[in-house]
Amino acid sequence: MVDPKETINIENVVASTGIGQELDLQSVAMDLEGADYDPEQFPGLVYRTQEPKSAALIFRSGKIVCTGAKSTDDVHESLQIVFGKLRDLNIQVDEDPEIVVQNIVTSADLGRNLNLNAIAIGLGLENIEYEPEQFPGLVYRLDDPDVVALLFGSGKLVITGGKEPDDAKKAVDKIVSRLEELGLLE
């Protein structure tokens, strides 16, 4: 039996930072090669990095959100590229702006099918939402770590809301031990 923690995979890391000043996005968009800016569609400028792959959403306020990265290292590397590009345009960017991880989305596999109806009853209604007519997964809110896990009948999990990669491991441990306690992991 494979340890479910071995199957954890980071799907997306979202982080925020800022350069502490307002930007003229129209002019940045004209000077920054590869930037997408369509204020009718979205209020921010989108700049994609290829290596590592991510998207920086740059707002007029100077706030920047990085999304699509596969690790916290990739977030930092991508944002360093973005800061460099902005400096190339003679935009003042601090040496080392604070980067805050907002959300890490991970997937994992418990390696066996789950009876979501039994799990919904076993876990108690205060921490879960399960409406199979609306959504095929069971939504399980954990307190420690403070994450939300989506459990699917296939045994696959999606864990969202983590602030560090270890949150997924803690959540998987907690879910596995809780389901074993209830006799729902055969």
C-alpha positions in Angstrom: 0.0 0.0 0.0 1.4 3.4 -1.0 1.6 6.0 1.7 -0.9 8.7 0.6 1.6 11.3 1.6 3.9 10.0 -1.1 1.2 10.9 -3.7 1.0 14.6 -2.6 1.5 16.9 -5.6 1.5 20.7 -5.5 -0.8 21.9 -8.2 -0.7 25.6 -7.6 0.9 28.1 -5.3 -0.6 31.6 -5.0 1.4 34.4 -3.4 1.2 38.1 -3.1 3.7 41.0 -3.0 3.9 44.6 -3.9 6.2 47.3 -5.1 4.8 50.0 -2.9 3.8 52.4 -5.6 1.1 53.0 -8.2 1.7 51.9 -11.8 0.5 53.2 -15.1 -0.5 49.8 -16.4 -1.1 51.0 -20.0 2.4 52.2 -20.3 3.9 49.1 -18.6 1.9 47.0 -21.0 3.3 48.8 -24.0 6.9 48.5 -22.7 6.8 45.0 -21.2 7.1 42.4 -23.9 4.6 39.6 -23.6 2.3 41.4 -21.2 -1.5 41.1 -21.6 -3.5 44.1 -20.5 -7.2 44.4 -21.3 -8.9 46.5 -18.6 -12.3 45.6 -20.0 -11.7 42.0 -19.2 -9.6 42.1 -16.1 -8.3 45.1 -14.0 -4.7 43.8 -13.9 -1.9 43.3 -16.3 -0.9 39.6 -16.8 2.7 38.8 -17.3 3.6 35.1 -17.8 7.0 33.6 -17.0 8.0 30.4 -18.8 10.9 29.1 -16.6 9.5 28.6 -14.0 5.9 28.7 -15.4 3.6 31.1 -13.6 1.5 34.2 -14.2 2.0 37.5 -12.4 -1.1 39.6 -12.0 0.1 43.2 -11.7 -2.4 45.8 -10.4 -2.4 49.6 -10.7 -1.9 49.8 -6.9 1.5 48.1 -7.3 0.2 44.9 -5.8 1.3 41.7 -7.5 -0.3 38.2 -7.3 1.7 35.3 -8.6 -0.3 32.2 -9.5 0.2 28.9 -11.3 3.6 28.1 -9.8 4.3 24.5 -8.7 6.4 25.3 -5.6 7.2 28.2 -3.3 10.7 28.3 -4.8 9.1 28.8 -8.2 7.0 31.7 -6.8 10.1 33.4 -5.6 12.0 32.8 -8.8 9.1 34.0 -11.0 8.6 37.1 -8.9 12.4 37.9 -9.1 12.0 37.8 -12.9 9.0 40.1 -12.7 10.8 42.5 -10.4 13.8 42.5 -12.8 11.6 43.3 -15.8 10.0 46.2 -13.9 13.4 47.5 -12.9 14.4 47.3 -16.6 11.5 49.7 -17.2 13.0 52.1 -14.6 10.3 51.3 -12.1 11.6 51.5 -8.5 11.4 48.0 -6.9 12.8 47.4 -3.4 15.8 45.0 -3.2 13.7 42.2 -1.6 10.0 42.8 -1.5 8.1 40.7 1.0 6.4 37.7 -0.7 3.5 36.1 1.2 2.1 32.7 0.3 -1.7 32.9 0.3 -2.7 29.5 -0.8 -1.1 26.2 -1.8 -3.4 23.8 -3.7 -2.3 20.1 -3.6 -3.7 16.8 -4.7 -3.2 13.4 -3.2 -4.6 9.9 -3.6 -5.7 7.6 -0.7 -5.3 4.7 -3.1 -8.8 3.2 -2.5 -12.4 4.1 -3.2 -14.3 6.0 -0.6 -17.9 5.8 0.5 -18.7 9.5 0.7 -22.1 8.9 2.2 -20.7 7.0 5.1 -17.9 9.5 5.5 -20.4 12.4 5.6 -22.3 10.7 8.4 -19.1 9.6 10.2 -17.3 13.0 10.2 -20.4 14.8 11.4 -22.2 17.6 9.6 -20.5 20.6 11.4 -17.2 20.2 9.4 -18.4 18.9 6.1 -20.6 19.8 3.1 -21.8 17.0 0.9 -24.4 17.5 -1.8 -23.7 15.0 -4.5 -26.4 16.5 -6.8 -24.5 19.8 -6.7 -20.8 18.6 -6.6 -19.3 15.1 -6.7 -16.9 15.7 -3.8 -17.2 15.9 -0.1 -16.0 19.2 1.3 -14.2 18.7 4.7 -13.0 21.7 6.6 -10.1 21.1 9.0 -9.0 23.4 11.8 -5.4 22.3 12.2 -4.0 22.8 9.6 -6.5 25.4 8.5 -7.3 23.9 5.1 -10.3 22.6 3.1 -10.1 19.1 1.7 -12.2 17.9 -1.2 -12.6 14.1 -1.0 -13.8 12.1 -4.1 -15.2 8.6 -4.3 -12.1 7.6 -6.3 -10.0 8.2 -3.2 -8.5 11.3 -4.8 -8.2 14.5 -2.6 -7.6 18.1 -3.3 -6.4 20.2 -0.4 -6.6 24.0 -0.6 -5.9 26.9 1.7 -2.5 25.7 2.9 0.2 28.3 3.6 3.1 25.9 3.5 3.8 22.6 1.8 3.7 20.6 5.1 0.0 21.6 5.6 -1.0 19.0 3.0 1.0 16.3 4.8 -0.7 17.2 8.1 -4.1 17.2 6.5 -3.6 13.8 4.8 -2.4 12.3 8.1 -5.4 13.7 9.9 -7.9 12.6 7.2 -6.4 9.1 7.0 -6.4 8.6 10.8 -9.9 10.0 11.2 -11.2 7.7 8.4 -9.4 4.7 9.9 -10.9 5.5 13.4 -14.3 5.4 11.8 -13.5 2.1 10.0 -14.1 3.8 6.6 -10.7 3.1 5.0 -10.8 -0.5 4.1 
